[in-house]
């Protein structure tokens, strides 16, 4: 188990990852209602703002237990920060020093701007430097070509295929396993 405090905020220039808070429930609810955002997320659309609040409360409980670390991705726009997505380290296994990563951006307007790449590279720093993980994995539906490209761009290597591994909108999909080992 981890003996030190987990990084609650980390940044690279104008891009920030900060610990999720209950005030982010509305952002999650609004973002995850969009089909183009949630089509590859097992989380799926949130049914209500109350559901979103409960989800964030569960994330915060998992943070306290060192099981999962959820961050909001923000960028500086002028003199203010704007929420643009979320990234998480989850399914932490402290015996084997590994975790899974998941990332999403709140709107297609943020796609292809390098935000996802920068966020994944920052979360790798959290995992490898601050949490002393040995391995971070991503399990991505084979149809999610953009995510597969993103993780490969960030140094993840394709390791295999898991048949019927992810359930999205009631249907099972094969998943590509991508992993990055601690070489920082």
N, C-alpha and C positions, 0 to 999 in steps of 0.2 A: 504494500500500500504506500501511497505517497505521503511524505512527511512535511512537505512544504506547501505554501499557498499557491494555488493555481493562478496563472496569469489571467487577470480580468480584462485587461486591455493591452493591445499591441498595435503598433502602426508602422507603416512604411510611407513616408511623405504624407500624401493626402488621403490615404486609404487606412481605415481603422477597423479592427475587430474588437468588439467590446461585449462583455458578458450580457446575455439577454436579461431583460427586466420585465416586470409585469406591465409596464407602460408600453411594451412592444406588442402586446396582444392584438391591438387594432391593426398594426402594420402587418402582422402575420395573417390575420383574417382577411384583410383587403387583398393582399398579394396572392394568397393561396386559393382564392376563389377563381382566379384566372386559369382557364384550361391550358393555355400555352406554358404556364408556370408549373402546374401540378401534374401534367400528364405522365411524367416519369417519376413522381414522388410517391412512395408507398403511403405517405401521410394522407394524400388525397385532399380534396377540398374540405375546409372546416365548415361545419354545419351552422355555427352561430358564433357571435362574439363571446358568449359564455364558454363555448367549447374551446375557443382560442385562449381565453384566460386560464382554463383548466390545464391546457397543454403547457402553457408557460409555467404554471405552478409546478407541474410534473418535471419540467426541465430543471427548474431551480432546486427541487428536491434531489434530482439525480446529480446535480452539481455538488450539493452538500455531501453526497455519498461517494463522490469521486467515480461515478459510473458513466457520466456523459457531460460534455462541456459544449454548450450552445452559445454561439456568438452572433451578433448582428453585424453585418458588413455595412460600413458607412464611408462616404466620400465627402471631402470638403467641397462645398460649392459656395464661393464667396466667403462670407464670415460664418457660415453655418454648416453643420454636418447634415447629410441627407442619407436616410436608410435606403439601401439598395439591394439587400439580400441577407442571407443567413448561411452560416457554415458551422458544422458540428464535428466533434470527435465523440464517437459513441461506441457501444459494445466494447468498452475498455476491458482488457484482460491483464490484470497486474501481474499474474504469475508468468505470463509469456511476454509482457511489455509490448502489447499491440492494441490497436484500435482501428475502427472504421471511420471514414470521413464521408460526409455528405455536404453538398453545397447547392444553393439555388439563388438565382437573381430575380428580383421582384418584377421586372418588366423587360420585354425585348429591347427597349431602348438602351439597356445596359449590356446587351450581348455584344460580343466582338469588340469590346473596348479594353480588354486585358484585366478587367476587374476580377473575374473568376480566377485567372492565373495568379494574380497577385495575392488574392485571398487564400488560395490553396498553398502557395509558398509560405505565407505567414503562418498558416495553421500547422504546416510541417515544422516550423521553428518552435511553435508551442509544444507540439508532440515530441520532437526529438531533443530539443535543448532543455525545455522547462519540465517536461514530464518524463524525460529519459526513456521514451519508447524506442523499441527496436524496429517496429514495423507498423506502417499505416496502410490499410487496404481500402479500396473502393469496389463495391459490387454494383455494376451498372447494367441496366437492360441493354441487350444487344442493339436495339433500335435507337438508343440514345447516343447517336454518333458524336454529337457535339461534346457530351461529357467525356466520352472515351478519348477524344482528341485532347480535351483540356487536361485530363490526368496524365496522358502520355507527354504532353508539353511540359508538365511539372515534374517529370522524372519517374513517373510510375511505369512499371513494366507489366505487360499483359501476361498473366500466368495460366489462365485456363477459362473454361466455360462451365457454369453450373446450370443444369437443365431445370426448367420450371422453378426457378429460385425466387423470383420476385412476383408478387401479386399486385397488379395495377388495375384499378377499376374492375375488380372481379375476375380478371384473367391472369393466368400465369405466363411469365416471360422468362426466357433464358437470360442469364447474367454473365457478363464478362468480369473476371476477377483481375483487378489491377493492384499492384502493390509497390510501395516505395520503402526501401530499407534505410536505416539510419546510417548515413555516411557523412553527416555534418561534422 
